[in-house]
Amino acid sequence: MTAVTERPVETRRLNATRAARTGARMAPLFGLPAAGVVALLLYLPFLWTTYVSFTDYDGLASPVWSGLANYKAMFSDPDLIGALVNTLLWVAGMITLPVVLGLLVAVLTYGHKWGTWLRLPFLLPYAISGVAVGVIWGFVLQPDGALGQALGFFGLPGAHTGWLQSGPGNTLMMIVATTWQAAGVNALLFVVGLQSIPTEPLEAARLDGADGFKLFRHHLWPQLRAITTVVIGLSIVGSLKTFDVVWVMTQGGPGTSSETLALSMYKETFVLNDYGQGAAIALFLSLVTFAASVLYLRYQLGDAREQG
């Protein structure tokens, strides 16, 4: 009787094992359609762009192989070097101002009775497109615009300053404009991080006399490391791709004083019809973005392992 009972159980286990093995073999087949879509929409355009970057191509005639000519032209063009400098300035600005302001808003409003409503004015600009942000701040910063009129009304200096008329001041002012949009969502992410911190250690720290900056420095900040990595990583990638705000506010001018690599790529491709040069800039920007992301994440993960 025991042997008869054990056989069905053994058979069921054998069948379950076979089904699991069959499922493991079939799983890659179910992923093929998704992989095909990714290859079609991502990898094939990337390979085509890579090929075009080594050609002389105006978008109409067939591409003519030119080797490294586009890359030599890119690294010897003072305007493109200036665009690279502006792009790096964007990176520095966006991992400083929006991140610090977002963290400050999150810490000061977290746990407050009206915290959600206090954060709302900072979060609303995130719902606005980059183009709309450019239009609004273009109106604020133009000569005799809203900012100039406000300074003049209060008798403060700078009423007739051309905020967007020269570099690198115009780039810095556009970073301020983007900070107005990005700080709110950073604050929201930091609040999520604060909500994940256990309350018991914080209460114990308060009983031991830790408060204010001391509480933040020794108890809150170390536990916000993971979310800070995410926020800064997103800021780096977003700043390297900056285009819409710059295009709307200055179109890279005056001259090329506020151009970024993304804007130079657009101008070379769609304004000057030099698709080869535009593709070279696009490939270079993609590699810089990828390298910056990988290096930053490796650095953060390496620090996390050491501390762990």
Stockholm file with secondary structure:
# STOCKHOLM 1.0

chainA/1-308         MTAVTERPVETRRLNATRAARTGARMAPLFGLPAAGVVALLLYLPFLWTTYVSFTDYDGLASPVWSGLANYKAMFSDPDLIGALVNTLLWVAGMITLPVVLGLLVAVLTYGHKWGTWLRLPFLLPYAISGVAVGVIWGFVLQPDGALGQALGFFGLPGAHTGWLQSGPGNTLMMIVATTWQAAGVNALLFVVGLQSIPTEPLEAARLDGADGFKLFRHHLWPQLRAITTVVIGLSIVGSLKTFDVVWVMTQGGPGTSSETLALSMYKETFVLNDYGQGAAIALFLSLVTFAASVLYLRYQLGDAREQG
#=GR chainA/1-308 SS CHHHHHHHHHHHHHHHHHHHHHHHHHHHHHHHHHHHHHIIIIIHHHHHHHHHTTEECCSSSCCEECTTHHHHHHHHCHHHHHHHHHHHHHHHHHTTHHHHHHHHHHHHHTTCTTHHHHHHHHHGGGGSCHHHHHHHHHHHHSTTSHHHHHHHHTTCTTTTCCTTSSTTHHHHHHHHHHHHHHHHHHHHHHHHHHHTSCHHHHHHHHHTTCCHHHHIIIIIGGGGHHHHHHHHHHHHHHHHTCCHHHHHHTTTCSTTTTCCHHHHHHIIIIISCCHHHHHHHHHHHHHHHHHHHHHHHHHHHHHHHHHC
#=GC SS_cons         CHHHHHHHHHHHHHHHHHHHHHHHHHHHHHHHHHHHHHIIIIIHHHHHHHHHTTEECCSSSCCEECTTHHHHHHHHCHHHHHHHHHHHHHHHHHTTHHHHHHHHHHHHHTTCTTHHHHHHHHHGGGGSCHHHHHHHHHHHHSTTSHHHHHHHHTTCTTTTCCTTSSTTHHHHHHHHHHHHHHHHHHHHHHHHHHHTSCHHHHHHHHHTTCCHHHHIIIIIGGGGHHHHHHHHHHHHHHHHTCCHHHHHHTTTCSTTTTCCHHHHHHIIIIISCCHHHHHHHHHHHHHHHHHHHHHHHHHHHHHHHHHC
//
